[in-house]
């Protein structure tokens, strides 16, 4: 496959051209793979003022999980189409900044690998070690780039793609009073999960009350949703998690609130419905049947739209100091009490 044939980049560049009057697009870095060069794009729209909140949507960190890129691209495409006629969206974008990095790891997408072309798993690449025991290999390893979940060399620089993601987050999200990030993945279990930090420790994050309040308003307005909200540490711990690293960077400014979330789509449900997919490496992580892929893309649009609305209206639902104590108690009982489901 040639670089010009990478469907995700073709579609992304088409959307950038179509929405040129509304979008700002820049290439954060170029990634080489098999004598091809792939751009890593960052696209922004909405109010650029640092006084307004922001939401960042990220996909394709793991190249094998193409559905993560496709769902972010689909949402961006929908916004560009709506900007042609939706006056309410225009008004909404006056009060929020939207940031997109749909294909963080284009070399991995091109190669059909979880890792980037250097064999590094970008979600194990941050300079952060777990403070507790992690599972062998899956928690991140420095044995060999030939094995999965390779972190990169000890004391080596972060990969170019990781640095690009961190730069965009620091410039567009962490500089604001309030921001949310959503990173889209697939391949864990049969249920769609919304994960929040930490991945490197079971210790609750400082913004646990805000996470609980966000979940609460989503439950109230989307009573039939099937997402499982939980800290990633409930499933496994890992070294080098990019979002743990960035959340800790955000902690250098206590007055700011940064809520990094991960959408982990339960791809084993697609395998259950079409068992032949288990014989395809791509099929384990992506819905291969067209109507099922379309259904997946539709199902998560409400969640993306909710995050945009929640960010622009964050002052209406963020808990006050007194309410934070109640949210903290309920969150600890729900997510961190032993024996809880």
Beta strands, then each sheet from edge to edge (+ up, - down):
strand 1: 24-33
strand 2: 36-46
strand 3: 53-59
strand 4: 96-101
strand 5: 178-186
strand 6: 193-196
strand 7: 228-231
strand 8: 257-265
sheet 1: 1+ 2- 4+ 3+ 5+ 8+ 6- 7-
end
